[in-house]
Amino acid sequence: MGLDEYWVAISSGGELLGGGFFFTGSYVLTTMSCLAGLKVHDPVDLHTGRGMPLTGTVHERADDVGLALVRVRPGPEVNPVTPQAATAVKGDEWYAPFRPSPATAALGGTVDEVAPGRRHGQGRPLCVIELASEREVEDCTAYAGGPVERSTEGLDPAVVGILLDPEFVRRLDDGAEDPLAAVDLHSAFEMFQALSAESLMRELCVSAAPPVPEELRVPSWKAEPLPPNMEQVRQAFEKARFMMREMTGLVEENPLLARGMDPYYMRLTDEVCNEAFRAMWGERDGD
C-alpha cells in the first residue's frame, strides 16, 4: 500500500472513462459505468497512478452487479502491485486515491454502514459499504471504479472496496439517500468466473511448464541413467513442484483466493501419487 502502481485510469480513444485497480497481477477491477459501450475483447488503455501506460482488453462483465474485469497485458516497465485487502466496519475512515483529474478534490470520510445482501433488480446480492463524505461533492460519477482505502488511525492501510457509479447505487433495493457507496472487496471477488480458483487453476494447468532447472535435472555424473519408470516418477514430482510453486504464487498475489485453493492442493497431491504409482506398477486393480 502507499504505492500508486496498484490503481489505474482507464481510457479509450483518448477519452477518460473512469478508474480501476489491480485485483490480481493480470486483472483490473472496475465498474460497468467505466466501460460504457465496450464489449468483451474490446481494447482499452490504462495509466497507472504514476502515469505509466498499459494496454488491456475487456475480459468479463458482471452487468447485474455493475462491475467488470479488464485483462492487462504486462508492460516491461510496470510491475503491477496488488493491494492488501481488508473488511470495512462502521465508523472506519476511508480515502479514495483515484481522482478524474488533478484539479478535482480527493474523496474521503467515514463508513456510514456496511449492508450485506443488497441487490440491483434481480441481480446477485452484494455487500455494499455506504459512505459518508467529509466534503460536499455534487457528482461522484467520474470517481467510479476507483479503490476505497481504509485510513483508520491505528490500522494498516488496506483496500476495502470499489467505488460504485451513483446511478447504480440509487437503483439498489433499500437504498440510502446518499448515492456514495462501494462494493466490499470480498463480495466483488466472488462475482467473476475468471477469479474463481477453478478458472485460475485451469489457466495454470494449460500453460506450458518451464524447462526443468539445471539443479533439478538428473546429475550428469551418474554412471547409469534412471530406469524409464523411475524417470517418469521423477518427472511427475518435478511437475508437481512446479504446480505447487505456481499455486502458492497465486495465493500470495491475492489472499482472497486462498480459501478456494485447498481442494486443488489436495487434488494435485492425489494426482501426483497416482501418476507415480502407475509409472512404477501400472494401473491399479480396484482400490
Backbone hydrogen bonds, N-H to C=O, Kabsch-Sander energy under -0.5 kcal/mol:
donor,donor_aa,acceptor,acceptor_aa,energy
6,Y,3,L,-0.6
7,W,4,D,-0.6
8,V,20,G,-2.9
9,A,47,H,-2.7
10,I,18,G,-3.3
11,S,45,D,-2.9
12,S,15,E,-2.0
15,E,12,S,-1.7
17,L,10,I,-3.4
18,G,10,I,-1.5
19,G,144,A,-2.1
20,G,8,V,-1.6
21,F,29,L,-1.6
22,F,6,Y,-3.0
23,F,27,Y,-3.0
24,T,27,Y,-1.5
28,V,70,V,-2.9
29,L,21,F,-3.0
30,T,68,A,-2.4
32,M,66,G,-2.0
34,C,31,T,-1.1
35,L,32,M,-1.5
36,A,33,S,-0.8
38,L,35,L,-2.4
41,H,58,V,-3.5
42,D,39,K,-2.1
44,V,56,G,-2.5
45,D,11,S,-3.0
46,L,54,L,-2.7
47,H,9,A,-1.9
48,T,52,M,-2.5
49,G,4,D,-1.8
49,G,7,W,-1.2
51,G,48,T,-2.6
54,L,46,L,-2.8
55,T,73,R,-0.6
56,G,44,V,-2.1
57,T,71,R,-2.2
58,V,42,D,-2.6
59,H,69,L,-2.6
60,E,69,L,-1.5
62,A,67,L,-2.7
65,V,62,A,-1.7
66,G,62,A,-0.6
66,G,63,D,-0.8
67,L,62,A,-1.6
68,A,30,T,-2.2
69,L,60,E,-2.9
70,V,28,V,-2.6
71,R,57,T,-2.7
72,V,26,S,-3.1
72,V,70,V,-0.5
73,R,55,T,-2.8
78,V,75,G,-1.1
86,A,159,V,-2.0
91,G,111,V,-2.6
92,D,89,V,-2.2
94,W,109,G,-2.3
95,Y,149,E,-2.1
96,A,107,L,-2.5
104,T,101,S,-1.4
107,L,96,A,-0.7
109,G,94,W,-2.0
110,T,132,A,-1.7
111,V,92,D,-2.8
112,D,110,T,-0.5
112,D,130,E,-2.4
113,E,130,E,-1.5
115,A,113,E,-0.5
115,A,128,V,-3.4
118,R,115,A,-0.6
118,R,126,L,-2.5
121,G,119,R,-0.7
121,G,171,R,-0.5
123,G,120,H,-1.9
126,L,118,R,-2.9
128,V,115,A,-2.6
128,V,126,L,-0.8
129,I,182,A,-3.6
130,E,113,E,-2.7
130,E,128,V,-0.7
131,L,180,L,-2.3
132,A,110,T,-2.9
134,E,108,G,-2.8
143,Y,140,C,-1.5
144,A,141,T,-1.6
145,G,163,L,-3.0
146,G,143,Y,-1.6
148,V,161,G,-2.7
149,E,95,Y,-3.3
149,E,147,P,-0.6
150,R,158,A,-3.8
151,S,93,E,-2.8
152,T,93,E,-0.6
155,L,152,T,-1.9
158,A,150,R,-0.9
159,V,84,Q,-3.0
160,V,148,V,-2.9
161,G,148,V,-1.2
162,I,183,V,-1.6
163,L,146,G,-2.9
164,L,181,A,-2.6
168,F,165,D,-0.7
169,V,165,D,-1.9
170,R,166,P,-2.2
171,R,167,E,-0.8
171,R,168,F,-0.7
172,L,169,V,-1.6
173,D,119,R,-2.7
175,G,172,L,-0.9
181,A,179,P,-0.8
182,A,129,I,-2.2
183,V,162,I,-2.2
184,D,127,C,-3.0
185,L,160,V,-2.3
188,A,184,D,-2.4
189,F,185,L,-2.2
190,E,186,H,-1.1
191,M,188,A,-1.6
192,F,189,F,-1.0
195,L,192,F,-0.7
196,S,193,Q,-1.6
200,L,196,S,-2.4
201,M,197,A,-2.4
202,R,198,E,-2.1
203,E,199,S,-2.3
204,L,200,L,-1.9
205,C,201,M,-2.6
206,V,202,R,-1.9
207,S,203,E,-1.1
216,L,213,P,-1.7
217,R,213,P,-0.7
217,R,214,E,-1.2
222,K,219,P,-1.5
231,E,227,P,-2.5
232,Q,228,P,-1.9
233,V,229,N,-1.8
234,R,230,M,-2.6
235,Q,231,E,-2.2
236,A,232,Q,-2.1
237,F,233,V,-2.1
238,E,234,R,-2.2
239,K,235,Q,-2.5
240,A,236,A,-1.9
241,R,237,F,-2.2
242,F,238,E,-2.2
243,M,239,K,-2.5
244,M,240,A,-2.9
245,R,241,R,-2.1
246,E,242,F,-2.3
247,M,243,M,-2.8
248,T,244,M,-2.6
249,G,245,R,-1.8
250,L,246,E,-1.9
251,V,247,M,-1.9
252,E,248,T,-2.5
253,E,249,G,-2.1
254,N,250,L,-1.6
257,L,254,N,-2.3
258,A,255,P,-1.3
260,G,257,L,-1.8
261,M,258,A,-1.5
262,D,258,A,-0.6
264,Y,261,M,-1.1
265,Y,261,M,-1.8
266,M,262,D,-2.3
267,R,263,P,-2.4
268,L,264,Y,-2.5
269,T,265,Y,-2.2
270,D,266,M,-2.2
271,E,267,R,-2.7
272,V,268,L,-2.5
273,C,269,T,-2.2
274,N,270,D,-2.3
275,E,271,E,-2.6
276,A,272,V,-2.6
277,F,273,C,-2.3
278,R,274,N,-2.5
279,A,275,E,-2.1
280,M,276,A,-1.7
281,W,277,F,-3.2
282,G,278,R,-1.7
286,G,284,R,-0.8
